Amino acid sequence: MKRILLIVAFVTAFAFGTQADEFIRHKHLVEHVTSQGCSYCPWGDHVLELMGEMRSDIARVSIHGNQGATDVFRTFKSTALIGFLGASSMPTAAFDRTPYQGTFMQVVSAYPENQQAMAEFFSEQLDNNVTTPVLADVVIDANFNDTTRVLQLNVNGDVTSDFGAAFGSDVTLTVYLIEDSLVAQQLYGTEWIEDFVHNNVFRDALSDYKGDALKWNDEHTHYANDYNFTLKAAWRVENMSIVAFVSRNTEVYRNVINCQMLHLRDLLVQPVAGDVTGDGLVDIADVNAVINMMLGKAEQTVAGDVTGDGNVDIADVNAVINIMLGK
């Protein structure tokens, strides 16, 4: 018996490494399957909102499909992703892609009086049922061009020396693009709510929706995958986020190893009052730009209306001069 226990201890240590070797788990991934035509989905949405209020380490992705009506947020990729996750009903969710009592996709809807208890249950589940060690880091380096709306992304990370032994090559990187604050219809019981606020809505996958192979350095100690993506004009950048995660990707195991999230609003350049030309400085060029707008020699812009009164006039010229002089 003692020899068996020693063997088990050795295999466990070899497969999962030591705690000191592991990386920090940045976020827990919650993949939420929902639909505008799903009458009980608002209850599920509220359960996950309550869960999000309880903890700040959740990256939630709401994946829309058609149920009862055509969902305006459904895409070919979201439909394929729902099939890939094996979701057969709505509202359901996967938590770090880890099964609970043999069930991968779990029902998240409950009567209002039970929603807080359900949120607490799922929160405890995240703490207790994550068996995949954190043997990989996830770092999101990004740049966004507000003019071209091109998002350049590099998702990278180091891995521990035990990574290959624990997971082999059955690991992929998945990158989602999501958007908050989308106001649209939602069926609630038997009534349609016209101004329901949909958050965390899956917009697209920059990777393959099933995940991409990791691009390794020669030593297989660091991966780095690059993505270029042009955001649609209707998408509000300040409400969008990137969710990137490394996971096992086999028929048996799909556990999320690590996950990270980046809000695109953090990439936007904050305007400088008086910087009419957009070069980051307030100088004589900005004064001239306002004068040209005032005289009709250039098209008026929001940046030229420094005082914010709706007009570009001498008051704006004086405002730029005062800013330039430190007044």
N, C-alpha and C positions, 0 to 999 in steps of 0.2 A: 504493500500500500504506500509506504514511504517513497519508494522508487517511482511509482506512478505520479504521486503528487509533485515530485521534483521535476519530472518530465513535463507535466502540465505547466508548472511555473516557468520553466525554460522556454516553452513554446509561446506562452503569453508574453513574456518579456521580449522575445525575438520579434513577434508579430507586431507588437504595439509600442515598443520602445519604452523608455522611462519618462516619467512626467516632466523631468527637467529638460528633455529633448524636444518637447512639444511646443507648438506655437499657440498664441492666444486665439481663441475662437472669437472672430470679430462679430459675426451676426448669425442668428438662426434663420434658416430659410423656411418661409411659410408660403406654399403654392396653393392658392385658393381658387377653386373652380366655381364659377357663378354665371348668372345670366340675367338680363333685364326682364325676361319673361318668366323668371322663376319666382313664384309667389312667396316662398319662404326664405329666399336669399337675403333680404334685408336683415332678417334675424341673424343669419350667419355672419353677415357683414358686421353687425353690432358686436357679436361675440369676439371677433378678431380685433375690433376697435378697442374693446375693453381689455383684451390681452395686450394690445400695444400701449395702453395707458399704464399697465402694470410693469412693463419692462421696456428698455430702450434698445435692446439687442436683437430686434426682429427686422428682417427684410421681407416684407410681404409683397407678393405678386398676385394680383387678381386676374385670372385667365378667363376670358368670356367666351361662351359658346351659345348656340341657339337652343332655346327651350321654350316652347309655347309661342314664341314670336321671334322675329329676326332681331338679333342683337347688333347694334351699330358699332360695338367695340370688338365684335368677332372678326378674326382674320383667318386666312388659310393656316397660318402658323399656329394660332391659338387653338384651332380645331385639331391640328396634328398633335400639338402638345398635350391636349386633353386626352387624346387617344394613347399617347406615349405614357402618360401617367396612369392610365387605366381607370380614369374617373367614369363611373357609370351612372352617377346621380349628382344632383346639385342641391344645396351647397355642400361641397366637401373640400378637404384640404389635406395636404401632405406636410408633415412637420420634419424638416431636415431629411425628407425622404426615408424616414425610419419607420418600419411597421410597429404598430402597437397591437399586441395580442393577435398577430397574424394579419392585421388589416393595414394596408398602405394608405389608402385614401379614407379619411374619417369624416363622418357627418359633423358639421359645425353649427347646425341650426338648433335652437332651443326656444321654448316659450320664454317671454320676457323675464318672468320670475326666476328662471333657471340659467339665464345667460351669464351672470357673474360667476356662478359655480362652474359652468362649463369653461369659461375663460381661465379660471384658476386651475382647472384640471389640465388643460392643454399646456399652461405655463409650467406646471409641475412635470408634465410629460417631457417637455424640452430639457428640463434639468436632469431627469432620471433615465430617459431611454436612449440617450445619445451614446452609443457604444463605439463609434468610429473615432479613433484618436486623431488629434489635430497635428498631423505630420507635415502639413503644408501651409504656407502663408499665402494670402491673397492681397495684392497691392494694385490699386487702380490709379494709373497715371493718365491724365486726360487733358485735352486742349479743345476749345470750341471757338470757331470763327463765326462771329455773329453776322457777318456779311454774307458769307457763303453757306452758313448753317451746317458746315462740315464738322463733325465730331471725330477727333482722332484719339484713339484709345490704345493704351498698352497695359495689359493685365499680366502681372508677373508675380513671382514669389520663389522663395527658397523652400527646400524640402529637407527633412531630416535624413540621416543615413539609413533609417529603417523604412523609408518610403517605398522603395522598390520591393523589398521583401514582404511588406504588408499588403501592397495593392497590385504589384506587378505593373502591367501596362493597361489595366482596365480602369483608367482614370481619364476623365474629360473635363474641359473647362466650358462652362456655359455662361453667356452674357446676355442679360435681359435689359430692355429699355422700357421703363414704366412712366406713367403720368398720373398726377393727382388733380383734384378739383375739377373734374369733368361733370358738368350738369346735364343730365338727360333723364329720360323716362325710366321708371322702375315699377314693376308690378309688386304691390304689397298686399298680400291676401287677395281680395277680389277687386282692388282699386289700383289705378295707375297714378303714381306720383310723378308729376311733370318736372319737378326741379330737384330730383334726388342727386346727391353729390357722390360720384363714383371716384374712389381713390385707388392708387396702386395698380392702375389698369395696365395690363400687358399691351404694349404697342408693337414691339418687334423683338426679335432675337438677333443680335449682332453676330453671334456664333451660329452654328447649326442648332436648331432647337433641341436636338438630342445631345449637343455638346461637341466640342472640337478636341482633337488630340493635343496634348501639351507639346509645345515646341521647346525642346531641351537645349541646354548648353552641352558641351562635349563631356562634361563630368556628370551630367544628370543630377546636378545639385540645384539647378535654377531653371525655371521655365519663363518664357515671355512670348505672349501672343499679341499681335497687332491687329487693330480694326479701324477702318475708316467708314463713316456712315453719314449720310446727309439727312438731316431732320426735315420732316414735312413742314410746310409753311403754317399749317393749322395747329401744330403742336406748340404749346407754350413752354419754352425752354426752362423758365424759372420754376415750373411745376414738375419737371422731369428728373428721373434718377436712373442710375446704372446699378444693376444688381449682378455681381459676378460671383460664381462659386465653382469650386473643384469638388467633384463627386466620383464615386465608383459608378461604373456604368455597365453592369452585367444583367443577365436575366434574374439573378438571385439578389444581388446587392446594388443599391442605388444611393447608399448613404452619402450625405453631404459631408465632406471632410472639413471644409472651411468656406466661409461666405463673407463678402464685403459689399458695401453699398456706398455710392457717391452721388450727392445731389448736384445736378448741373448748375443750380443757381450759384454754387460756390466757384464756378468757372467764369461767370459773367463779370466783365469789367464794370465797376461802379462808376457812373459819370461824375466828373468833377465840375462843380458849379463854375460857369464862366468859360469852360473849355469848349468853345464853339466848333473849333476845327477837329477836335477829337484826337489830338496828339498827346494828351495827358498833361499839357502845360496851359497856363493862362498867361498870354503875352500879347504883344502888339498885333500879332496875326489874328487873334480872336477879336480884338477891337475892330480891325479892318473888315473882318467877316461880318460882324453885326452891322457896320455902316453900309456895306454892300447890300445886305438884306433890306435894311431900312430904305435905301435909295432905289430898290427894285432891280439892282444889278445881279442879285443872286436870289435863289429860291429861299423863302423863309423856312426855318426848321425849328423844332422844339428846343434844340440847344441854343438857338439864337434868342429865344424868349427867356432871357435870364431872370427877369423879375416875375415871370409866370402870370402875367396879366392878359395873355392872349394876343399881344401885339409885339412887334419888333420895332422899337423906336429909340429915341435918344436916351430914355431911361435905362434901356438895356446896355447902351454904349457906356453910360456912366457907371452902371453896375459892374461891367467887366473891368473898367479902369480901376475901380475901387478894390476889386478882388486882386487885380494884378499888383496894386500898390500895398496890399496887405491891410486895407481899410475895411 
